[in-house]
Amino acid sequence: MRALFLTTLIAAVGACAAAAAQPAQGPGDSAVLCLDGLGVNHPPVCHSSTASRLSPEPDICSCHGPYQQVRTNWCARGETPPPDSADFDRARVAAVKDGSLYNFMYQGKRACVPLGPNG
């Protein structure tokens, strides 16, 4: 009986250690853009699926209204997206393939979404 208890306890401790070793994820794997027909970006509606005050970052974002939901990269630290212009908007909407703009470049800059000040 004692051996069964110890085996169960060791298995439980191992499972907890494996769960703790998983890397913490940031605000999702990709950013969401809501583009209208002209390529202008509108803010998505975001909320968090966790009920924790410790991690307030939104992780579920969607587009409401007549906007196309497009996934793209987050900017790396220190990286800035191209400045907004009508030419950039037209190039962005023309480059959307299957709802994705991953690694889309415009004038030598990656069209990414910057993280907030805490990201």
N, C-alpha and C positions, 0 to 999 in steps of 0.2 A: 504494500500500500504506500509505504514511504517512497519507494522508487518511482511509482507512478506519479506521485505528487511532485517530486523533484523534476522529473522529466517534463511534466506539464508546465511547471514554473520556468524552467530553462527555455522551453519553446515560446512562452509568452514574453519573456524578456528579449529573446531574439527577434520576435516580431515587432516589438516596440522599437528596438534599435534600428531595424531595417526601415521602419516608417519614418524615423527621425533623420535617417541618412538621405532621404529624398531631397533634392534641391528645392529651395523655395522659389516659386514662380512669381514673376512680376505681373503687371497688369495684362495678362493674356499673352498669347504668342504673337498676335498681330493687332494692329490698330484698325479701326473702322472709320471709313469716310462715307459721307452721304452726299453723293453728287447729283445735281440736277442735270437736265438735258444739255446745258451749256458748259458743264464741267465745274461749276461753282460748288465749293464745299459748304455744307450746312452741318451744324453740330448734331451728333447722334445723341440718343437718349440712353444714358448708362446708369446701371445700378450694380450693387455688389450682391453676390449670392451667399456671402457669409454673414452671419449675425454677430460679427465681432467689431468692437470699436477700435481694436488694435490695428486692423488692416482696412483702412477706409477706401482703398483704391477700387474704382469700378472695374468689374471683370466681365460684365455682360452688357454689350452695347448693340443697339439696333436703330434702324432708320424708320421714322414715322413720316407718313406723307408720301408724296410722289417721287421720292428720291431713290436712286440706285445704291444699294449697299455694296461697298467695295472694301476689300481687305488689302492692307499694305503693311510695310515695315514700320517699326518704331525707330526713331533716330537714336544713334549711339550717343554717348556722352560727348558733348562738344560739337556734335554735327547739327547743322541747320538745313532745313529744306529750302528749295528755291523760293525766291520772293513771289508772292501772289501777283499775277497779271492775267490779262485776258488771253495772251498767247499760251501761258502755262495751263490755264483752265482748258483751252481747246486741245492742247497736246495730251493732257491728262485724260480727258474723256475719250479721245481717240485711241489711247493706249490700253484702255480697260479690256482685258480678255478674261472671260469666265469669272467676272467679279473680283479680279485681282490686279493689283499694281505692284507686286513684289519686284524689288530692284529696278524699278522704272527710273531712268536718268533723264534729267532735263537741264541743259546748259552745264553739264559736268557735275551736277549735284543730284544725289539720290532723292527722289520725292518721297520723303518719310514724314512721319507724324512725331513731333517732339513730345517727350515725356514732360510731366509737370515738374515743379521745382524739387519735389521729393523723390523723383524717379531716378 
